[in-house]
Amino acid sequence: MDFLVRDTLLSKQHLLGSIFICCVLLLTCSFSLGVESDISCLKSIKASLEDPSGYLSLSWDFSNTTEGFICKFLGIECWHPNENKVLNIKLSDLGLKGQFPRGLSNCSSLTGLDLSGNKLSGPLPEDIGRILAFITTLDLSSNSFSGKIPPSLSNCSYLNVLKLENNEFSGEIPQQLAQLRRLKTFSVANNRLSGPVPNFDGSVSFGPESYAGNSGLCGGPLKPCQ
């Protein structure tokens, strides 16, 4: 009987030990894949943008694969300096050209993106809300982005700051943006927008300066819509 109890206990201990090792291996693989995806994210950004002044060419050197190497790149902030996991990307006023980098979807833990003051153009991706799922700060101001503002931005439910001013966006502002309850800073000034502004509730309100330079806009803090 004692042998049976002892064997049962040993079997349970062996099983628990195996489960623990499997969990550790899964977490390690998951972390490794996450880090690799962030490196792929930055490689994709570099490949998709024109960099006339060579800022990224000089700073973003992927031949160095030491731990945390991408955290030393120009404009990159990581969750931890020795961990290749991107927290914020700040590439303002670098003269970058091209379209919105779709490779940003591989920076799965990204919370801040600042591409302001460049020469980026074209429409924003329709699925930008999926690409930047956890973004809290998005600054695309002072570029040449055009087309409609994607309604999927309303899926970026953590957004605190959304700056789209000084571009060439046209059409209506998606009413769905009123669902962004955490939004504290919002500007679409100096575009080519028209129609009613989003009906933000009482806890979120923005003055006329957020909409200035779009003569076709109405409602909210602006003139009444006809």
C-alpha positions in Angstrom: 0.0 0.0 0.0 2.8 2.4 0.9 4.5 1.7 -2.4 1.3 2.5 -4.2 0.9 5.8 -2.4 4.6 6.7 -3.0 4.3 5.9 -6.7 1.2 8.0 -7.0 2.8 10.9 -5.3 5.9 10.6 -7.5 3.7 10.4 -10.6 1.8 13.6 -9.6 5.1 15.4 -8.9 6.5 14.3 -12.2 3.3 15.5 -14.0 3.4 18.9 -12.2 7.0 19.3 -13.1 6.4 18.5 -16.7 3.5 21.0 -16.8 5.7 23.7 -15.2 8.5 23.1 -17.8 6.0 23.3 -20.6 4.5 26.6 -19.3 8.0 28.1 -19.0 8.8 27.0 -22.6 5.6 28.4 -23.9 6.1 31.7 -22.2 9.7 31.8 -23.5 8.6 31.1 -27.0 5.8 33.7 -26.8 8.2 36.3 -25.5 10.8 35.5 -28.2 8.2 35.7 -31.0 6.9 39.0 -29.6 10.5 40.4 -29.6 11.0 39.2 -33.1 7.8 40.8 -34.3 8.9 44.2 -32.9 12.2 43.9 -34.8 10.2 43.0 -38.0 8.0 46.0 -37.3 10.9 48.4 -37.4 12.5 46.7 -40.4 9.2 47.1 -42.2 9.0 50.8 -41.3 12.5 51.5 -42.5 11.9 49.7 -45.8 8.6 51.4 -46.5 9.7 55.0 -45.9 11.9 57.3 -47.9 14.6 58.8 -45.7 16.2 61.6 -47.7 18.3 62.9 -44.8 19.4 59.4 -43.8 18.3 59.6 -40.1 17.0 56.0 -40.1 19.9 54.7 -42.3 22.4 56.0 -39.8 20.7 55.0 -36.6 18.6 51.9 -37.3 21.4 49.3 -37.7 19.9 45.8 -37.6 23.3 44.0 -37.9 23.7 44.6 -34.2 21.6 41.9 -32.5 22.7 42.4 -28.9 19.9 42.4 -26.3 17.9 45.6 -26.4 19.7 46.9 -29.5 16.6 48.4 -31.1 16.0 50.5 -27.9 19.0 52.6 -28.9 17.5 53.5 -32.3 16.6 57.1 -33.0 13.0 57.7 -31.9 12.4 54.4 -30.2 11.4 53.9 -26.6 11.1 50.4 -25.2 9.2 49.0 -22.3 12.7 48.2 -20.8 16.0 49.3 -22.1 17.3 45.7 -22.4 14.2 44.3 -24.0 13.4 44.6 -27.7 9.7 45.5 -27.0 8.7 48.9 -28.5 6.6 51.2 -26.3 6.7 54.5 -28.3 7.8 55.5 -31.8 8.7 59.2 -32.1 9.9 60.2 -35.6 8.7 63.8 -36.0 10.3 66.4 -38.3 12.7 64.0 -40.1 11.5 64.7 -43.6 10.3 61.1 -44.1 8.3 60.4 -47.2 5.8 57.6 -48.1 2.6 56.2 -46.9 1.4 55.1 -43.5 3.6 52.1 -42.6 1.3 49.0 -42.3 4.2 47.1 -40.7 3.3 48.9 -37.5 0.9 46.1 -36.8 3.9 44.0 -35.7 4.7 46.4 -32.9 2.0 44.7 -30.9 2.6 46.6 -27.6 2.9 50.0 -29.2 1.2 52.8 -27.1 2.5 56.0 -28.7 3.1 57.0 -32.4 4.4 60.4 -33.5 5.0 60.9 -37.2 4.2 64.6 -37.2 6.0 67.1 -39.4 7.1 64.8 -42.1 6.1 64.5 -45.8 3.9 61.4 -45.5 0.9 61.1 -47.9 -1.9 58.9 -49.1 -4.8 57.5 -47.2 -4.7 56.0 -43.8 -5.4 52.2 -43.7 -9.1 51.4 -43.3 -8.1 48.9 -40.5 -5.9 51.4 -38.6 -7.9 50.5 -35.5 -6.6 47.0 -35.7 -3.0 48.0 -36.6 -2.8 50.4 -33.6 -5.0 48.4 -31.2 -3.4 49.6 -27.9 -2.4 53.1 -29.0 -2.9 56.0 -26.4 -1.2 58.8 -28.3 -1.4 59.2 -32.1 0.1 62.3 -33.8 0.0 62.4 -37.6 -0.2 66.2 -37.8 1.5 68.3 -40.4 1.9 65.8 -43.2 0.0 65.4 -46.5 -2.3 62.5 -45.6 -5.5 62.5 -47.7 -8.8 60.7 -48.1 -11.3 60.0 -45.4 -10.6 59.6 -41.7 -11.1 55.8 -41.1 -14.1 55.0 -38.8 -12.0 52.2 -37.4 -10.0 54.7 -35.3 -13.0 54.5 -32.9 -11.7 51.0 -32.1 -8.6 52.5 -30.5 -10.4 52.7 -27.2 -7.3 53.7 -25.2 -6.7 56.9 -27.2 -6.0 60.0 -25.1 -4.5 62.1 -27.8 -5.5 62.2 -31.5 -3.8 64.9 -33.7 -4.7 64.9 -37.4 -4.4 68.6 -38.1 -2.6 70.2 -41.1 -3.2 67.4 -43.5 -5.5 67.0 -46.6 -8.2 64.8 -45.1 -11.6 65.2 -46.8 -15.2 64.1 -46.3 -17.0 63.8 -42.9 -15.4 63.2 -39.5 -16.6 59.7 -38.5 -19.3 60.0 -35.9 -17.9 56.8 -34.3 -15.1 58.9 -32.9 -17.5 60.1 -30.2 -17.1 56.6 -28.7 -13.5 57.5 -27.6 -14.3 58.2 -24.0 -10.7 58.6 -22.9 -9.9 61.3 -25.5 -8.4 64.4 -23.9 -6.7 66.1 -26.9 -8.3 66.1 -30.4 -7.6 68.2 -33.5 -8.5 67.9 -37.1 -7.9 71.6 -37.9 -6.8 72.8 -41.3 -8.0 69.9 -43.5 -10.8 69.7 -46.1 -13.5 68.2 -43.9 -17.2 68.9 -44.1 -20.4 67.9 -42.4 -21.4 67.6 -38.7 -18.7 67.1 -36.1 -18.9 64.1 -33.7 -21.4 64.4 -30.9 -19.0 63.9 -28.0 -20.8 63.5 -24.7 -20.5 65.9 -21.7 -17.4 64.3 -20.3 -15.5 64.9 -23.6 -15.7 68.2 -25.3 -13.5 70.2 -27.7 -13.6 73.8 -28.7 -13.8 75.4 -32.2 -10.0 75.4 -32.4 -10.1 71.6 -32.8 -12.0 72.1 -36.1 -10.6 75.4 -37.4 -9.7 75.7 -41.0 -12.5 73.4 -42.3 -15.2 75.7 -43.6 -17.6 72.9 -44.3 -17.8 71.6 -40.7 -20.8 72.4 -38.5 -22.5 71.5 -35.3 -21.0 71.2 -31.8 -19.0 74.3 -31.0 -19.3 75.5 -34.6 -22.2 77.0 -36.6 -25.4 75.0 -36.6 -25.8 72.5 -39.4 -28.5 73.4 -41.9 
